[in-house]
Amino acid sequence: MSLSAPNPTERQRRILRLVVEEYVATGEPVGSKGLVERSGLDVSASTVRSELAALETRGLLSHPHTSAGRVPTEHGYRLYADGLLERLEQRPGTFPLDLTSVRREVDSALRATTEMLAELTRLLALVSAPPLETTTVRHVEVLVLQPHVVMVVVITSTGGVTKRMVSFQEPVDPGLAQWAGEYLNERLAGLTLGSNLLRHRLSDPDLSQRERTFLAAFAAAFTDAEGGEQRLYVGGTAGLLEEVRSDELASYRHLLEVLEKRAALLGLLRGSLDARRPFVRVGMELDHPDLSNVALVGAAYGLAHRTLGTVSLIGPVRMDYDKAIRSVQSAAAALSRFVEDVYED
């Protein structure tokens, strides 16, 4: 868009909105005559043609050489999405998924939300899980599987389960393993994974050397989560490819390659995050060479005082932004209500 040009008029914004919505629906360039006939605009086709030319001059529309119609540019989609965000109601709509059925299992809630988002929108749905260090210890089991092998099972407040196997050179005293299970449940239950207090209780100087050495063997089950990689749930890959046009296939091949690198994608989502409201990133705004032809729509979920993750949709720049924005907004609100019950209990 030309920086020297004044802001588009209200009529130009309306015409841009109509062009985007028709192009999203049909995938065909939009002409002035057809736009007047199908939209109910109370101006002549020549006036619309003039406004389309003005929008093209501003860099909001482009003009394919093989057609008399126009298509939105990246800047045009950006302005259109900004208008949707400005008009978005503060109260989210109802998300069509009952999360009470998964009780306190956050992983199950995130997976179900991802699948429902993908089904609703036919876009690629991404839901990032809360960092593991935001969860607390609910229950611990210490099991002697073989004379020299012990397994520790850690169940967290969000329903996550971590299992660690530890081999010892000497046979393990069953009484020591039983003591460890009782001690860990008594002293670690309710503590945050990776916290300093948890670490202190694993190496409490009041314990005997034998007890501290035994606990140290599987301390990583409680402390490695602090630096662990945040998990990402992905849904809708198959459905997305069914909807892709031939001229969009290259972009989606790149996108699927990026999905293989979860850490990079999580970084991208964190960089796009706006904790206050849904957000949209179009094309080059994603600042990733393999995602220059796609768009990201997302919203944060979490507690009143802390963001825990994001609910996002990725699809073609030619996507239904209105539906995508409302879908992530309602999904994020549903997840926020769910995690409030889990984390505040």
C-alpha positions as a Markdown table, in Angstrom:
| # | Residue | x | y | z |
|---|---|---|---|---|
| 1 | Met | 0.0 | 0.0 | 0.0 |
| 2 | Ser | 1.3 | 3.4 | -0.8 |
| 3 | Leu | 2.4 | 5.2 | 2.4 |
| 4 | Ser | 1.5 | 8.6 | 0.9 |
| 5 | Ala | -2.1 | 7.6 | 0.0 |
| 6 | Pro | -4.9 | 8.6 | 2.4 |
| 7 | Asn | -6.8 | 6.0 | 4.2 |
| 8 | Pro | -9.5 | 4.2 | 2.1 |
| 9 | Thr | -12.9 | 5.7 | 2.3 |
| 10 | Glu | -15.8 | 3.8 | 3.9 |
| 11 | Arg | -17.2 | 2.9 | 0.4 |
| 12 | Gln | -13.8 | 1.6 | -0.6 |
| 13 | Arg | -13.5 | -0.5 | 2.5 |
| 14 | Arg | -16.9 | -1.9 | 1.9 |
| 15 | Ile | -16.0 | -2.8 | -1.7 |
| 16 | Leu | -12.7 | -4.3 | -0.6 |
| 17 | Arg | -14.7 | -6.4 | 1.9 |
| 18 | Leu | -17.1 | -7.6 | -0.8 |
| 19 | Val | -14.2 | -8.5 | -3.1 |
| 20 | Val | -12.4 | -10.5 | -0.4 |
| 21 | Glu | -15.5 | -12.4 | 0.6 |
| 22 | Glu | -16.5 | -13.2 | -3.0 |
| 23 | Tyr | -12.9 | -14.2 | -3.9 |
| 24 | Val | -12.7 | -16.4 | -0.8 |
| 25 | Ala | -16.0 | -18.1 | -1.8 |
| 26 | Thr | -15.3 | -18.6 | -5.5 |
| 27 | Gly | -11.5 | -18.4 | -6.1 |
| 28 | Glu | -12.3 | -16.4 | -9.2 |
| 29 | Pro | -11.2 | -12.8 | -9.9 |
| 30 | Val | -14.0 | -10.3 | -9.1 |
| 31 | Gly | -15.3 | -7.9 | -11.7 |
| 32 | Ser | -17.3 | -4.7 | -11.2 |
| 33 | Lys | -20.4 | -5.8 | -13.0 |
| 34 | Gly | -20.8 | -9.1 | -11.2 |
| 35 | Leu | -20.0 | -7.4 | -7.9 |
| 36 | Val | -22.9 | -4.9 | -8.3 |
| 37 | Glu | -25.3 | -7.7 | -9.4 |
| 38 | Arg | -24.5 | -10.0 | -6.5 |
| 39 | Ser | -23.9 | -7.6 | -3.6 |
| 40 | Gly | -26.7 | -5.1 | -3.9 |
| 41 | Leu | -24.4 | -2.1 | -4.0 |
| 42 | Asp | -26.4 | 1.1 | -4.7 |
| 43 | Val | -23.9 | 2.5 | -7.1 |
| 44 | Ser | -23.2 | 1.9 | -10.8 |
| 45 | Ala | -20.8 | -0.6 | -12.2 |
| 46 | Ser | -18.7 | 2.3 | -13.5 |
| 47 | Thr | -18.4 | 3.7 | -10.0 |
| 48 | Val | -17.4 | 0.4 | -8.6 |
| 49 | Arg | -14.8 | 0.0 | -11.4 |
| 50 | Ser | -13.3 | 3.3 | -10.5 |
| 51 | Glu | -13.1 | 2.3 | -6.8 |
| 52 | Leu | -11.6 | -1.0 | -7.7 |
| 53 | Ala | -8.9 | 0.9 | -9.7 |
| 54 | Ala | -8.3 | 3.1 | -6.6 |
| 55 | Leu | -7.9 | 0.1 | -4.4 |
| 56 | Glu | -5.5 | -1.4 | -6.9 |
| 57 | Thr | -3.5 | 1.8 | -6.8 |
| 58 | Arg | -3.3 | 1.5 | -3.1 |
| 59 | Gly | -1.9 | -2.0 | -3.3 |
| 60 | Leu | -5.0 | -3.6 | -1.8 |
| 61 | Leu | -6.1 | -5.4 | -5.0 |
| 62 | Ser | -4.2 | -6.8 | -8.0 |
| 63 | His | -5.3 | -7.3 | -11.6 |
| 64 | Pro | -4.5 | -10.7 | -13.2 |
| 65 | His | -3.5 | -10.2 | -16.8 |
| 66 | Thr | -5.9 | -13.0 | -18.0 |
| 67 | Ser | -9.0 | -11.5 | -16.4 |
| 68 | Ala | -10.9 | -8.3 | -16.1 |
| 69 | Gly | -11.5 | -9.0 | -12.4 |
| 70 | Arg | -9.4 | -8.2 | -9.3 |
| 71 | Val | -8.1 | -10.3 | -6.5 |
| 72 | Pro | -7.0 | -9.2 | -3.0 |
| 73 | Thr | -3.3 | -8.7 | -2.3 |
| 74 | Glu | -1.6 | -9.5 | 1.0 |
| 75 | His | -2.2 | -5.9 | 2.1 |
| 76 | Gly | -5.8 | -6.2 | 1.1 |
| 77 | Tyr | -6.3 | -9.3 | 3.2 |
| 78 | Arg | -4.5 | -7.6 | 6.1 |
| 79 | Leu | -6.9 | -4.5 | 6.0 |
| 80 | Tyr | -9.9 | -6.8 | 5.7 |
| 81 | Ala | -8.8 | -8.9 | 8.7 |
| 82 | Asp | -8.2 | -5.7 | 10.7 |
| 83 | Gly | -11.7 | -4.7 | 10.1 |
| 84 | Leu | -13.0 | -8.0 | 11.3 |
| 85 | Leu | -10.9 | -7.8 | 14.5 |
| 86 | Glu | -12.2 | -4.2 | 15.2 |
| 87 | Arg | -15.8 | -5.4 | 14.9 |
| 88 | Leu | -15.3 | -8.6 | 16.8 |
| 89 | Glu | -17.7 | -9.0 | 19.8 |
| 90 | Gln | -15.9 | -9.2 | 23.1 |
| 91 | Arg | -18.2 | -12.1 | 24.2 |
| 92 | Pro | -17.1 | -15.3 | 22.2 |
| 93 | Gly | -19.6 | -17.5 | 20.6 |
| 94 | Thr | -20.3 | -21.0 | 21.9 |
| 95 | Phe | -17.7 | -23.6 | 20.9 |
| 96 | Pro | -19.5 | -26.8 | 19.8 |
| 97 | Leu | -17.6 | -29.2 | 22.1 |
| 98 | Asp | -18.4 | -30.2 | 25.6 |
| 99 | Leu | -15.0 | -30.4 | 27.4 |
| 100 | Thr | -16.6 | -31.6 | 30.7 |
| 101 | Ser | -16.5 | -35.2 | 29.4 |
| 102 | Val | -12.7 | -35.2 | 29.6 |
| 103 | Arg | -12.8 | -34.2 | 33.2 |
| 104 | Arg | -9.3 | -33.0 | 34.3 |
| 105 | Glu | -7.3 | -34.5 | 31.4 |
| 106 | Val | -5.8 | -31.4 | 29.7 |
| 107 | Asp | -4.1 | -33.4 | 27.0 |
| 108 | Ser | -7.5 | -35.0 | 26.0 |
| 109 | Ala | -9.1 | -31.5 | 26.0 |
| 110 | Leu | -6.4 | -30.1 | 23.8 |
| 111 | Arg | -6.6 | -33.0 | 21.4 |
| 112 | Ala | -10.4 | -32.8 | 21.1 |
| 113 | Thr | -10.3 | -29.1 | 20.6 |
| 114 | Thr | -7.7 | -29.5 | 17.8 |
| 115 | Glu | -9.9 | -32.1 | 16.0 |
| 116 | Met | -13.0 | -30.0 | 16.3 |
| 117 | Leu | -11.4 | -26.9 | 15.0 |
| 118 | Ala | -10.1 | -28.7 | 12.0 |
| 119 | Glu | -13.5 | -30.2 | 11.3 |
| 120 | Leu | -15.3 | -26.9 | 11.6 |
| 121 | Thr | -13.0 | -24.9 | 9.4 |
| 122 | Arg | -11.3 | -27.4 | 7.1 |
| 123 | Leu | -8.0 | -25.6 | 8.0 |
| 124 | Leu | -4.9 | -26.8 | 9.8 |
| 125 | Ala | -5.6 | -26.6 | 13.5 |
| 126 | Leu | -2.7 | -26.1 | 16.0 |
| 127 | Val | -3.1 | -26.0 | 19.7 |
| 128 | Ser | -0.1 | -25.6 | 22.0 |
| 129 | Ala | -0.1 | -27.2 | 25.4 |
| 130 | Pro | 0.7 | -25.4 | 28.6 |
| 131 | Pro | 4.4 | -25.7 | 29.4 |
| 132 | Leu | 5.1 | -28.7 | 31.6 |
| 133 | Glu | 6.5 | -26.6 | 34.4 |
| 134 | Thr | 3.1 | -25.0 | 34.9 |
| 135 | Thr | 1.7 | -28.2 | 36.2 |
| 136 | Thr | 2.0 | -29.8 | 39.7 |
| 137 | Val | 2.5 | -33.3 | 41.0 |
| 138 | Arg | -0.7 | -35.2 | 41.7 |
| 139 | His | 0.5 | -38.7 | 42.4 |
| 140 | Val | 3.7 | -40.8 | 42.2 |
| 141 | Glu | 4.2 | -44.5 | 41.9 |
| 142 | Val | 7.6 | -46.2 | 42.5 |
| 143 | Leu | 7.5 | -49.8 | 41.1 |
| 144 | Val | 10.2 | -52.5 | 41.3 |
| 145 | Leu | 9.9 | -54.2 | 37.9 |
| 146 | Gln | 13.0 | -56.4 | 38.2 |
| 147 | Pro | 15.5 | -56.8 | 40.9 |
| 148 | His | 17.7 | -54.2 | 39.3 |
| 149 | Val | 15.1 | -52.1 | 37.6 |
| 150 | Val | 12.7 | -49.5 | 39.1 |
| 151 | Met | 10.0 | -47.4 | 37.2 |
| 152 | Val | 8.7 | -44.2 | 38.6 |
| 153 | Val | 5.4 | -42.9 | 37.4 |
| 154 | Val | 4.5 | -39.2 | 37.8 |
| 155 | Ile | 0.9 | -38.1 | 37.3 |
| 156 | Thr | 0.4 | -34.4 | 37.1 |
| 157 | Ser | -2.5 | -32.1 | 37.9 |
| 158 | Thr | -3.3 | -31.8 | 34.2 |
| 159 | Gly | -3.6 | -35.6 | 33.7 |
| 160 | Gly | -0.1 | -35.9 | 32.1 |
| 161 | Val | 1.8 | -39.1 | 32.9 |
| 162 | Thr | 5.6 | -39.4 | 32.8 |
| 163 | Lys | 7.4 | -42.8 | 33.2 |
| 164 | Arg | 11.1 | -43.2 | 33.9 |
| 165 | Met | 13.0 | -46.5 | 34.1 |
| 166 | Val | 16.2 | -46.6 | 36.2 |
| 167 | Ser | 18.6 | -49.5 | 36.3 |
| 168 | Phe | 20.8 | -50.1 | 39.4 |
| 169 | Gln | 24.0 | -52.1 | 39.7 |
| 170 | Glu | 22.8 | -53.7 | 42.9 |
| 171 | Pro | 19.4 | -55.3 | 43.6 |
| 172 | Val | 16.9 | -52.8 | 44.9 |
| 173 | Asp | 15.5 | -53.1 | 48.4 |
| 174 | Pro | 11.7 | -53.3 | 48.0 |
| 175 | Gly | 11.4 | -51.6 | 51.4 |
| 176 | Leu | 13.4 | -48.6 | 50.1 |
| 177 | Ala | 11.2 | -48.4 | 47.0 |
| 178 | Gln | 8.0 | -48.4 | 49.1 |
| 179 | Trp | 9.5 | -45.7 | 51.4 |
| 180 | Ala | 10.3 | -43.6 | 48.3 |
| 181 | Gly | 6.8 | -43.8 | 47.0 |
| 182 | Glu | 5.3 | -42.8 | 50.3 |
| 183 | Tyr | 7.8 | -39.9 | 50.8 |
| 184 | Leu | 7.3 | -38.5 | 47.2 |
| 185 | Asn | 3.6 | -38.5 | 47.5 |
| 186 | Glu | 3.7 | -36.9 | 51.0 |
| 187 | Arg | 6.4 | -34.3 | 50.2 |
| 188 | Leu | 5.9 | -33.5 | 46.5 |
| 189 | Ala | 2.2 | -33.6 | 45.9 |
| 190 | Gly | 1.0 | -30.1 | 44.9 |
| 191 | Leu | 4.5 | -28.8 | 44.1 |
| 192 | Thr | 5.3 | -27.4 | 40.6 |
| 193 | Leu | 7.4 | -29.5 | 38.4 |
| 194 | Gly | 11.0 | -28.2 | 38.2 |
| 195 | Ser | 10.5 | -25.8 | 41.2 |
| 196 | Asn | 13.2 | -25.0 | 43.7 |
| 197 | Leu | 11.2 | -26.4 | 46.6 |
| 198 | Leu | 10.6 | -29.7 | 44.7 |
| 199 | Arg | 14.3 | -29.9 | 44.0 |
| 200 | His | 15.1 | -29.3 | 47.7 |
| 201 | Arg | 12.8 | -32.0 | 48.9 |
| 202 | Leu | 14.4 | -34.5 | 46.6 |
| 203 | Ser | 17.8 | -33.8 | 48.2 |
| 204 | Asp | 16.7 | -32.9 | 51.7 |
| 205 | Pro | 19.8 | -33.0 | 54.0 |
| 206 | Asp | 17.6 | -34.6 | 56.7 |
| 207 | Leu | 17.4 | -37.7 | 54.6 |
| 208 | Ser | 20.1 | -40.4 | 54.8 |
| 209 | Gln | 22.7 | -40.7 | 52.2 |
| 210 | Arg | 21.1 | -44.0 | 51.0 |
| 211 | Glu | 17.7 | -42.3 | 50.6 |
| 212 | Arg | 19.1 | -39.2 | 48.8 |
| 213 | Thr | 21.1 | -41.4 | 46.4 |
| 214 | Phe | 18.0 | -43.5 | 45.6 |
| 215 | Leu | 15.8 | -40.4 | 44.9 |
| 216 | Ala | 18.5 | -38.7 | 42.8 |
| 217 | Ala | 18.4 | -41.7 | 40.4 |
| 218 | Phe | 15.0 | -40.7 | 39.1 |
| 219 | Ala | 14.9 | -37.0 | 40.0 |
| 220 | Ala | 14.8 | -36.1 | 36.3 |
| 221 | Ala | 11.2 | -37.3 | 36.1 |
| 222 | Phe | 10.3 | -34.2 | 38.2 |
| 223 | Thr | 12.9 | -31.7 | 37.1 |
| 224 | Asp | 13.5 | -32.2 | 33.3 |
| 225 | Ala | 10.1 | -30.7 | 32.5 |
| 226 | Glu | 11.5 | -27.3 | 33.4 |
| 227 | Gly | 13.4 | -27.1 | 30.2 |
| 228 | Gly | 11.2 | -29.5 | 28.2 |
| 229 | Glu | 9.8 | -28.6 | 24.8 |
| 230 | Gln | 6.2 | -27.4 | 24.8 |
| 231 | Arg | 3.9 | -29.8 | 23.1 |
| 232 | Leu | 1.9 | -29.0 | 20.0 |
| 233 | Tyr | -1.3 | -30.7 | 18.8 |
| 234 | Val | -2.0 | -30.7 | 15.0 |
| 235 | Gly | -5.2 | -31.6 | 13.3 |
| 236 | Gly | -6.7 | -31.3 | 9.8 |
| 237 | Thr | -3.8 | -32.1 | 7.6 |
| 238 | Ala | -5.7 | -34.5 | 5.4 |
| 239 | Gly | -8.8 | -32.3 | 5.2 |
| 240 | Leu | -6.6 | -29.3 | 4.3 |
| 241 | Leu | -4.9 | -31.0 | 1.4 |
| 242 | Glu | -8.4 | -32.0 | 0.0 |
| 243 | Glu | -9.3 | -28.3 | -0.2 |
| 244 | Val | -6.0 | -27.0 | -1.7 |
| 245 | Arg | -6.0 | -25.7 | -5.3 |
| 246 | Ser | -3.2 | -26.8 | -7.6 |
| 247 | Asp | -1.6 | -23.3 | -7.5 |
| 248 | Glu | -1.4 | -23.6 | -3.7 |
| 249 | Leu | 0.3 | -27.0 | -3.5 |
| 250 | Ala | 3.8 | -25.7 | -3.3 |
| 251 | Ser | 3.0 | -23.5 | -0.3 |
| 252 | Tyr | 1.4 | -26.4 | 1.5 |
| 253 | Arg | 4.4 | -28.7 | 0.9 |
| 254 | His | 6.5 | -26.1 | 2.6 |
| 255 | Leu | 4.0 | -25.8 | 5.4 |
| 256 | Leu | 4.0 | -29.6 | 6.0 |
| 257 | Glu | 7.8 | -29.5 | 6.1 |
| 258 | Val | 7.6 | -26.8 | 8.8 |
| 259 | Leu | 5.2 | -29.0 | 10.8 |
| 260 | Glu | 8.0 | -31.5 | 11.1 |
| 261 | Lys | 9.9 | -28.9 | 13.1 |
| 262 | Arg | 7.6 | -28.4 | 16.0 |
| 263 | Ala | 10.0 | -26.2 | 17.9 |
| 264 | Ala | 10.2 | -23.7 | 15.1 |
| 265 | Leu | 6.5 | -23.6 | 14.8 |
| 266 | Leu | 6.0 | -23.1 | 18.5 |
| 267 | Gly | 8.4 | -20.2 | 18.3 |
| 268 | Leu | 6.4 | -18.7 | 15.5 |
| 269 | Leu | 3.2 | -19.0 | 17.5 |
| 270 | Arg | 4.7 | -17.4 | 20.6 |
| 271 | Gly | 6.0 | -14.6 | 18.5 |
| 272 | Ser | 2.6 | -13.9 | 17.0 |
| 273 | Leu | 0.8 | -14.1 | 20.4 |
| 274 | Asp | -1.5 | -11.3 | 21.5 |
| 275 | Ala | -2.9 | -12.2 | 24.9 |
| 276 | Arg | -5.6 | -9.5 | 24.7 |
| 277 | Arg | -7.6 | -10.6 | 21.6 |
| 278 | Pro | -7.5 | -12.9 | 18.6 |
| 279 | Phe | -4.7 | -12.1 | 16.1 |
| 280 | Val | -4.1 | -12.5 | 12.4 |
| 281 | Arg | -0.7 | -12.8 | 10.5 |
| 282 | Val | -0.8 | -12.8 | 6.7 |
| 283 | Gly | 2.0 | -14.0 | 4.4 |
| 284 | Met | 5.3 | -12.2 | 5.0 |
| 285 | Glu | 4.1 | -11.1 | 8.4 |
| 286 | Leu | 4.9 | -14.6 | 9.6 |
| 287 | Asp | 8.6 | -13.9 | 9.0 |
| 288 | His | 9.2 | -17.5 | 7.8 |
| 289 | Pro | 10.3 | -18.1 | 4.2 |
| 290 | Asp | 8.2 | -21.3 | 3.9 |
| 291 | Leu | 5.0 | -19.6 | 5.1 |
| 292 | Ser | 4.9 | -16.6 | 2.8 |
| 293 | Asn | 1.8 | -17.8 | 1.1 |
| 294 | Val | -0.3 | -18.8 | 4.1 |
| 295 | Ala | -2.1 | -17.0 | 6.9 |
| 296 | Leu | -2.3 | -17.7 | 10.6 |
| 297 | Val | -5.3 | -16.9 | 12.8 |
| 298 | Gly | -5.0 | -17.5 | 16.5 |
| 299 | Ala | -6.0 | -16.7 | 20.1 |
| 300 | Ala | -4.5 | -17.2 | 23.5 |
| 301 | Tyr | -6.0 | -19.3 | 26.3 |
| 302 | Gly | -5.1 | -19.6 | 29.9 |
| 303 | Leu | -5.7 | -18.2 | 33.4 |
| 304 | Ala | -6.6 | -14.6 | 34.3 |
| 305 | His | -3.0 | -13.9 | 35.3 |
| 306 | Arg | -1.2 | -16.1 | 32.8 |
| 307 | Thr | -1.3 | -17.2 | 29.2 |
| 308 | Leu | -0.8 | -21.0 | 28.9 |
| 309 | Gly | -1.0 | -21.6 | 25.1 |
| 310 | Thr | -2.5 | -20.7 | 21.8 |
| 311 | Val | -5.3 | -22.0 | 19.6 |
| 312 | Ser | -4.5 | -21.4 | 15.9 |
| 313 | Leu | -5.5 | -22.1 | 12.4 |
| 314 | Ile | -3.2 | -22.1 | 9.4 |
| 315 | Gly | -4.5 | -22.0 | 5.8 |
| 316 | Pro | -4.3 | -20.3 | 2.5 |
| 317 | Val | -4.2 | -16.5 | 2.4 |
| 318 | Arg | -7.5 | -16.9 | 0.6 |
| 319 | Met | -9.3 | -18.2 | 3.7 |
| 320 | Asp | -12.6 | -17.4 | 5.5 |
| 321 | Tyr | -11.1 | -15.0 | 8.1 |
| 322 | Asp | -14.4 | -14.3 | 9.7 |
| 323 | Lys | -15.1 | -17.9 | 10.5 |
| 324 | Ala | -11.5 | -18.6 | 11.5 |
| 325 | Ile | -11.3 | -15.7 | 13.9 |
| 326 | Arg | -14.6 | -16.5 | 15.6 |
| 327 | Ser | -13.6 | -20.2 | 15.8 |
| 328 | Val | -10.3 | -19.7 | 17.5 |
| 329 | Gln | -11.9 | -17.1 | 19.8 |
| 330 | Ser | -14.6 | -19.5 | 21.0 |
| 331 | Ala | -12.2 | -22.4 | 21.3 |
| 332 | Ala | -9.7 | -20.4 | 23.3 |
| 333 | Ala | -12.5 | -19.2 | 25.6 |
| 334 | Ala | -13.7 | -22.8 | 26.1 |
| 335 | Leu | -10.2 | -24.0 | 26.9 |
| 336 | Ser | -9.6 | -21.1 | 29.3 |
| 337 | Arg | -12.7 | -22.1 | 31.3 |
| 338 | Phe | -11.5 | -25.7 | 31.3 |
| 339 | Val | -7.9 | -25.0 | 32.5 |
| 340 | Glu | -9.2 | -22.6 | 35.2 |
| 341 | Asp | -11.0 | -25.5 | 36.8 |
| 342 | Val | -7.9 | -27.7 | 36.5 |
| 343 | Tyr | -5.3 | -25.3 | 37.7 |
| 344 | Glu | -7.2 | -23.5 | 40.4 |
| 345 | Asp | -8.5 | -26.6 | 42.2 |
